[in-house]
Amino acid sequence: MENKFIFIALFLITGFLTGCGPRSLSPGAEQIDVIGNTTYNFK
């Protein structure tokens, strides 16, 4: 039973570190604007 908790804890920690780690940008991606407003009118 104790091994199960250790396995779950390790799984959660590695998942958190992998998912929340920094990512590098692709060349040219510095000029991309992310728009969070869903009411924006694309013309």
PQR file of N, CA, C, O and H, with PARSE charges and radii, in Angstrom:
ATOM      1  N   MET A   1       0.832  -1.199   0.000 -0.4000 1.5000
ATOM      2  CA  MET A   1       0.000   0.000   0.000 -0.0000 2.0000
ATOM      3  C   MET A   1       0.874   1.261   0.000  0.5500 1.7000
ATOM      4  O   MET A   1       0.556   2.244  -0.669 -0.5500 1.4000
ATOM      5  N   GLU A   2       1.968   1.222   0.750 -0.4000 1.5000
ATOM      6  CA  GLU A   2       2.864   2.375   0.824 -0.0000 2.0000
ATOM      7  C   GLU A   2       3.539   2.627  -0.526  0.5500 1.7000
ATOM      8  O   GLU A   2       3.761   3.778  -0.904 -0.5500 1.4000
ATOM      9  H   GLU A   2       2.227   0.423   1.293  0.4000 1.0000
ATOM     10  N   ASN A   3       3.865   1.555  -1.254 -0.4000 1.5000
ATOM     11  CA  ASN A   3       4.478   1.705  -2.571 -0.0000 2.0000
ATOM     12  C   ASN A   3       3.531   2.388  -3.545  0.5500 1.7000
ATOM     13  O   ASN A   3       3.966   3.132  -4.424 -0.5500 1.4000
ATOM     14  H   ASN A   3       3.685   0.620  -0.947  0.4000 1.0000
ATOM     15  N   LYS A   4       2.250   2.137  -3.390 -0.4000 1.5000
ATOM     16  CA  LYS A   4       1.251   2.746  -4.261 -0.0000 2.0000
ATOM     17  C   LYS A   4       1.236   4.272  -4.086  0.5500 1.7000
ATOM     18  O   LYS A   4       1.155   5.011  -5.067 -0.5500 1.4000
ATOM     19  H   LYS A   4       1.897   1.532  -2.677  0.4000 1.0000
ATOM     20  N   PHE A   5       1.314   4.736  -2.841 -0.4000 1.5000
ATOM     21  CA  PHE A   5       1.317   6.172  -2.584 -0.0000 2.0000
ATOM     22  C   PHE A   5       2.590   6.827  -3.107  0.5500 1.7000
ATOM     23  O   PHE A   5       2.543   7.943  -3.626 -0.5500 1.4000
ATOM     24  H   PHE A   5       1.380   4.137  -2.044  0.4000 1.0000
ATOM     25  N   ILE A   6       3.717   6.152  -2.978 -0.4000 1.5000
ATOM     26  CA  ILE A   6       4.978   6.681  -3.503 -0.0000 2.0000
ATOM     27  C   ILE A   6       4.904   6.787  -5.019  0.5500 1.7000
ATOM     28  O   ILE A   6       5.334   7.788  -5.593 -0.5500 1.4000
ATOM     29  H   ILE A   6       3.755   5.246  -2.557  0.4000 1.0000
ATOM     30  N   PHE A   7       4.364   5.763  -5.672 -0.4000 1.5000
ATOM     31  CA  PHE A   7       4.227   5.780  -7.125 -0.0000 2.0000
ATOM     32  C   PHE A   7       3.319   6.920  -7.584  0.5500 1.7000
ATOM     33  O   PHE A   7       3.644   7.622  -8.541 -0.5500 1.4000
ATOM     34  H   PHE A   7       4.015   4.949  -5.206  0.4000 1.0000
ATOM     35  N   ILE A   8       2.209   7.105  -6.921 -0.4000 1.5000
ATOM     36  CA  ILE A   8       1.271   8.179  -7.281 -0.0000 2.0000
ATOM     37  C   ILE A   8       1.923   9.539  -7.078  0.5500 1.7000
ATOM     38  O   ILE A   8       1.776  10.425  -7.920 -0.5500 1.4000
ATOM     39  H   ILE A   8       1.945   6.534  -6.144  0.4000 1.0000
ATOM     40  N   ALA A   9       2.646   9.717  -5.966 -0.4000 1.5000
ATOM     41  CA  ALA A   9       3.313  10.992  -5.692 -0.0000 2.0000
ATOM     42  C   ALA A   9       4.369  11.281  -6.758  0.5500 1.7000
ATOM     43  O   ALA A   9       4.449  12.404  -7.254 -0.5500 1.4000
ATOM     44  H   ALA A   9       2.765   8.997  -5.282  0.4000 1.0000
ATOM     45  N   LEU A  10       5.168  10.297  -7.113 -0.4000 1.5000
ATOM     46  CA  LEU A  10       6.180  10.492  -8.146 -0.0000 2.0000
ATOM     47  C   LEU A  10       5.550  10.809  -9.498  0.5500 1.7000
ATOM     48  O   LEU A  10       6.052  11.652 -10.242 -0.5500 1.4000
ATOM     49  H   LEU A  10       5.103   9.384  -6.710  0.4000 1.0000
ATOM     50  N   PHE A  11       4.459  10.136  -9.808 -0.4000 1.5000
ATOM     51  CA  PHE A  11       3.751  10.388 -11.065 -0.0000 2.0000
ATOM     52  C   PHE A  11       3.234  11.822 -11.121  0.5500 1.7000
ATOM     53  O   PHE A  11       3.373  12.489 -12.146 -0.5500 1.4000
ATOM     54  H   PHE A  11       4.052   9.451  -9.204  0.4000 1.0000
ATOM     55  N   LEU A  12       2.642  12.301 -10.037 -0.4000 1.5000
ATOM     56  CA  LEU A  12       2.108  13.660 -10.010 -0.0000 2.0000
ATOM     57  C   LEU A  12       3.222  14.704 -10.080  0.5500 1.7000
ATOM     58  O   LEU A  12       3.083  15.717 -10.765 -0.5500 1.4000
ATOM     59  H   LEU A  12       2.529  11.759  -9.204  0.4000 1.0000
ATOM     60  N   ILE A  13       4.315  14.461  -9.379 -0.4000 1.5000
ATOM     61  CA  ILE A  13       5.425  15.415  -9.385 -0.0000 2.0000
ATOM     62  C   ILE A  13       6.053  15.498 -10.768  0.5500 1.7000
ATOM     63  O   ILE A  13       6.306  16.595 -11.265 -0.5500 1.4000
ATOM     64  H   ILE A  13       4.428  13.638  -8.823  0.4000 1.0000
ATOM     65  N   THR A  14       6.307  14.355 -11.395 -0.4000 1.5000
ATOM     66  CA  THR A  14       6.920  14.386 -12.725 -0.0000 2.0000
ATOM     67  C   THR A  14       5.951  14.985 -13.751  0.5500 1.7000
ATOM     68  O   THR A  14       6.384  15.695 -14.659 -0.5500 1.4000
ATOM     69  H   THR A  14       6.101  13.463 -10.991  0.4000 1.0000
ATOM     70  N   GLY A  15       4.671  14.713 -13.622 -0.4000 1.5000
ATOM     71  CA  GLY A  15       3.688  15.313 -14.525 -0.0000 2.0000
ATOM     72  C   GLY A  15       3.627  16.818 -14.376  0.5500 1.7000
ATOM     73  O   GLY A  15       3.511  17.542 -15.364 -0.5500 1.4000
ATOM     74  H   GLY A  15       4.320  14.137 -12.885  0.4000 1.0000
ATOM     75  N   PHE A  16       3.704  17.291 -13.136 -0.4000 1.5000
ATOM     76  CA  PHE A  16       3.689  18.734 -12.893 -0.0000 2.0000
ATOM     77  C   PHE A  16       4.935  19.389 -13.470  0.5500 1.7000
ATOM     78  O   PHE A  16       4.840  20.428 -14.123 -0.5500 1.4000
ATOM     79  H   PHE A  16       3.798  16.702 -12.333  0.4000 1.0000
ATOM     80  N   LEU A  17       6.098  18.798 -13.239 -0.4000 1.5000
ATOM     81  CA  LEU A  17       7.343  19.377 -13.731 -0.0000 2.0000
ATOM     82  C   LEU A  17       7.398  19.368 -15.261  0.5500 1.7000
ATOM     83  O   LEU A  17       7.918  20.303 -15.868 -0.5500 1.4000
ATOM     84  H   LEU A  17       6.175  17.954 -12.708  0.4000 1.0000
ATOM     85  N   THR A  18       6.872  18.334 -15.870 -0.4000 1.5000
ATOM     86  CA  THR A  18       6.871  18.257 -17.330 -0.0000 2.0000
ATOM     87  C   THR A  18       5.874  19.244 -17.932  0.5500 1.7000
ATOM     88  O   THR A  18       6.195  19.923 -18.907 -0.5500 1.4000
ATOM     89  H   THR A  18       6.450  17.574 -15.377  0.4000 1.0000
ATOM     90  N   GLY A  19       4.693  19.334 -17.378 -0.4000 1.5000
ATOM     91  CA  GLY A  19       3.649  20.196 -17.927 -0.0000 2.0000
ATOM     92  C   GLY A  19       3.880  21.667 -17.677  0.5500 1.7000
ATOM     93  O   GLY A  19       3.457  22.500 -18.479 -0.5500 1.4000
ATOM     94  H   GLY A  19       4.431  18.783 -16.586  0.4000 1.0000
ATOM     95  N   CYS A  20       4.542  22.012 -16.582 -0.4000 1.5000
ATOM     96  CA  CYS A  20       4.720  23.421 -16.231 -0.0000 2.0000
ATOM     97  C   CYS A  20       6.126  23.925 -16.519  0.5500 1.7000
ATOM     98  O   CYS A  20       6.478  25.030 -16.106 -0.5500 1.4000
ATOM     99  H   CYS A  20       4.885  21.335 -15.930  0.4000 1.0000
ATOM    100  N   GLY A  21       6.914  23.158 -17.200 -0.4000 1.5000
ATOM    101  CA  GLY A  21       8.274  23.575 -17.526 -0.0000 2.0000
ATOM    102  C   GLY A  21       8.300  24.602 -18.635  0.5500 1.7000
ATOM    103  O   GLY A  21       7.345  24.710 -19.404 -0.5500 1.4000
ATOM    104  H   GLY A  21       6.627  22.260 -17.536  0.4000 1.0000
ATOM    105  N   PRO A  22       9.388  25.365 -18.728 -0.5600 1.5000
ATOM    106  CA  PRO A  22       9.491  26.373 -19.790  0.2800 2.0000
ATOM    107  C   PRO A  22       9.657  25.730 -21.161  0.5500 1.7000
ATOM    108  O   PRO A  22      10.264  24.667 -21.291 -0.5500 1.4000
ATOM    109  N   ARG A  23       9.126  26.371 -22.154 -0.4000 1.5000
ATOM    110  CA  ARG A  23       9.233  25.880 -23.528 -0.0000 2.0000
ATOM    111  C   ARG A  23       9.964  26.933 -24.360  0.5500 1.7000
ATOM    112  O   ARG A  23       9.815  28.132 -24.120 -0.5500 1.4000
ATOM    113  H   ARG A  23       8.633  27.234 -22.048  0.4000 1.0000
ATOM    114  N   SER A  24      10.741  26.491 -25.321 -0.4000 1.5000
ATOM    115  CA  SER A  24      11.437  27.435 -26.188 -0.0000 2.0000
ATOM    116  C   SER A  24      10.538  27.799 -27.370  0.5500 1.7000
ATOM    117  O   SER A  24       9.711  27.000 -27.809 -0.5500 1.4000
ATOM    118  H   SER A  24      10.862  25.518 -25.515  0.4000 1.0000
ATOM    119  N   LEU A  25      10.717  29.010 -27.869 -0.4000 1.5000
ATOM    120  CA  LEU A  25       9.922  29.486 -28.996 -0.0000 2.0000
ATOM    121  C   LEU A  25      10.532  29.028 -30.312  0.5500 1.7000
ATOM    122  O   LEU A  25      11.750  28.901 -30.433 -0.5500 1.4000
ATOM    123  H   LEU A  25      11.390  29.658 -27.513  0.4000 1.0000
ATOM    124  N   SER A  26       9.693  28.788 -31.271 -0.4000 1.5000
ATOM    125  CA  SER A  26      10.156  28.502 -32.623 -0.0000 2.0000
ATOM    126  C   SER A  26      10.622  29.805 -33.262  0.5500 1.7000
ATOM    127  O   SER A  26      10.152  30.874 -32.873 -0.5500 1.4000
ATOM    128  H   SER A  26       8.704  28.891 -31.173  0.4000 1.0000
ATOM    129  N   PRO A  27      11.533  29.745 -34.235 -0.5600 1.5000
ATOM    130  CA  PRO A  27      11.972  30.976 -34.903  0.2800 2.0000
ATOM    131  C   PRO A  27      10.794  31.691 -35.552  0.5500 1.7000
ATOM    132  O   PRO A  27      10.008  31.076 -36.273 -0.5500 1.4000
ATOM    133  N   GLY A  28      10.677  32.981 -35.297 -0.4000 1.5000
ATOM    134  CA  GLY A  28       9.589  33.784 -35.847 -0.0000 2.0000
ATOM    135  C   GLY A  28       8.364  33.842 -34.956  0.5500 1.7000
ATOM    136  O   GLY A  28       7.433  34.592 -35.248 -0.5500 1.4000
ATOM    137  H   GLY A  28      11.315  33.480 -34.712  0.4000 1.0000
ATOM    138  N   ALA A  29       8.334  33.081 -33.888 -0.4000 1.5000
ATOM    139  CA  ALA A  29       7.151  33.048 -33.018 -0.0000 2.0000
ATOM    140  C   ALA A  29       7.094  34.240 -32.073  0.5500 1.7000
ATOM    141  O   ALA A  29       6.107  34.416 -31.359 -0.5500 1.4000
ATOM    142  H   ALA A  29       9.090  32.471 -33.650  0.4000 1.0000
ATOM    143  N   GLU A  30       8.134  35.057 -32.060 -0.4000 1.5000
ATOM    144  CA  GLU A  30       8.132  36.227 -31.174 -0.0000 2.0000
ATOM    145  C   GLU A  30       7.092  37.254 -31.604  0.5500 1.7000
ATOM    146  O   GLU A  30       6.669  38.075 -30.790 -0.5500 1.4000
ATOM    147  H   GLU A  30       8.936  34.915 -32.640  0.4000 1.0000
ATOM    148  N   GLN A  31       6.671  37.224 -32.869 -0.4000 1.5000
ATOM    149  CA  GLN A  31       5.776  38.237 -33.404 -0.0000 2.0000
ATOM    150  C   GLN A  31       4.313  37.799 -33.397  0.5500 1.7000
ATOM    151  O   GLN A  31       3.470  38.485 -33.976 -0.5500 1.4000
ATOM    152  H   GLN A  31       7.015  36.557 -33.530  0.4000 1.0000
ATOM    153  N   ILE A  32       3.996  36.691 -32.768 -0.4000 1.5000
ATOM    154  CA  ILE A  32       2.617  36.208 -32.726 -0.0000 2.0000
ATOM    155  C   ILE A  32       1.903  36.842 -31.536  0.5500 1.7000
ATOM    156  O   ILE A  32       2.421  36.827 -30.420 -0.5500 1.4000
ATOM    157  H   ILE A  32       4.680  36.134 -32.299  0.4000 1.0000
ATOM    158  N   ASP A  33       0.727  37.394 -31.771 -0.4000 1.5000
ATOM    159  CA  ASP A  33      -0.081  37.979 -30.707 -0.0000 2.0000
ATOM    160  C   ASP A  33      -1.183  36.996 -30.326  0.5500 1.7000
ATOM    161  O   ASP A  33      -1.883  36.467 -31.190 -0.5500 1.4000
ATOM    162  H   ASP A  33       0.306  37.406 -32.679  0.4000 1.0000
ATOM    163  N   VAL A  34      -1.329  36.759 -29.029 -0.4000 1.5000
ATOM    164  CA  VAL A  34      -2.389  35.887 -28.529 -0.0000 2.0000
ATOM    165  C   VAL A  34      -3.507  36.778 -28.025  0.5500 1.7000
ATOM    166  O   VAL A  34      -3.294  37.632 -27.164 -0.5500 1.4000
ATOM    167  H   VAL A  34      -0.760  37.189 -28.327  0.4000 1.0000
ATOM    168  N   ILE A  35      -4.701  36.575 -28.566 -0.4000 1.5000
ATOM    169  CA  ILE A  35      -5.850  37.401 -28.205 -0.0000 2.0000
ATOM    170  C   ILE A  35      -6.786  36.564 -27.335  0.5500 1.7000
ATOM    171  O   ILE A  35      -7.271  35.517 -27.763 -0.5500 1.4000
ATOM    172  H   ILE A  35      -4.875  35.881 -29.265  0.4000 1.0000
ATOM    173  N   GLY A  36      -7.034  37.030 -26.118 -0.4000 1.5000
ATOM    174  CA  GLY A  36      -7.866  36.291 -25.189 -0.0000 2.0000
ATOM    175  C   GLY A  36      -9.308  36.744 -25.168  0.5500 1.7000
ATOM    176  O   GLY A  36     -10.132  36.127 -24.493 -0.5500 1.4000
ATOM    177  H   GLY A  36      -6.640  37.881 -25.770  0.4000 1.0000
ATOM    178  N   ASN A  37      -9.635  37.790 -25.877 -0.4000 1.5000
ATOM    179  CA  ASN A  37     -10.975  38.329 -25.890 -0.0000 2.0000
ATOM    180  C   ASN A  37     -11.796  37.593 -26.962  0.5500 1.7000
ATOM    181  O   ASN A  37     -11.444  37.648 -28.141 -0.5500 1.4000
ATOM    182  H   ASN A  37      -8.966  38.291 -26.426  0.4000 1.0000
ATOM    183  N   THR A  38     -12.858  36.923 -26.584 -0.4000 1.5000
ATOM    184  CA  THR A  38     -13.643  36.146 -27.534 -0.0000 2.0000
ATOM    185  C   THR A  38     -14.600  37.025 -28.357  0.5500 1.7000
ATOM    186  O   THR A  38     -15.198  36.542 -29.318 -0.5500 1.4000
ATOM    187  H   THR A  38     -13.143  36.878 -25.626  0.4000 1.0000
ATOM    188  N   THR A  39     -14.752  38.302 -27.994 -0.4000 1.5000
ATOM    189  CA  THR A  39     -15.657  39.170 -28.737 -0.0000 2.0000
ATOM    190  C   THR A  39     -14.914  39.982 -29.790  0.5500 1.7000
ATOM    191  O   THR A  39     -15.486  40.910 -30.361 -0.5500 1.4000
ATOM    192  H   THR A  39     -14.266  38.694 -27.213  0.4000 1.0000
ATOM    193  N   TYR A  40     -13.665  39.656 -30.058 -0.4000 1.5000
ATOM    194  CA  TYR A  40     -12.863  40.380 -31.048 -0.0000 2.0000
ATOM    195  C   TYR A  40     -13.430  40.141 -32.438  0.5500 1.7000
ATOM    196  O   TYR A  40     -13.771  39.010 -32.782 -0.5500 1.4000
ATOM    197  H   TYR A  40     -13.200  38.902 -29.595  0.4000 1.0000
ATOM    198  N   ASN A  41     -13.534  41.196 -33.239 -0.4000 1.5000
ATOM    199  CA  ASN A  41     -14.028  41.109 -34.605 -0.0000 2.0000
ATOM    200  C   ASN A  41     -12.862  40.943 -35.561  0.5500 1.7000
ATOM    201  O   ASN A  41     -12.067  41.868 -35.728 -0.5500 1.4000
ATOM    202  H   ASN A  41     -13.257  42.115 -32.959  0.4000 1.0000
ATOM    203  N   PHE A  42     -12.746  39.796 -36.186 -0.4000 1.5000
ATOM    204  CA  PHE A  42     -11.710  39.575 -37.194 -0.0000 2.0000
ATOM    205  C   PHE A  42     -12.211  40.108 -38.525  0.5500 1.7000
ATOM    206  O   PHE A  42     -13.233  39.646 -39.032 -0.5500 1.4000
ATOM    207  H   PHE A  42     -13.393  39.044 -36.050  0.4000 1.0000
ATOM    208  N   LYS A  43     -11.505  41.070 -39.097 -0.4000 1.5000
ATOM    209  CA  LYS A  43     -11.947  41.683 -40.350 -0.0000 2.0000
ATOM    210  C   LYS A  43     -11.061  41.284 -41.479  0.5500 1.7000
ATOM    211  O   LYS A  43     -11.281  41.705 -42.614 -0.5500 1.4000
ATOM    212  H   LYS A  43     -10.674  41.445 -38.686  0.4000 1.0000
TER
END
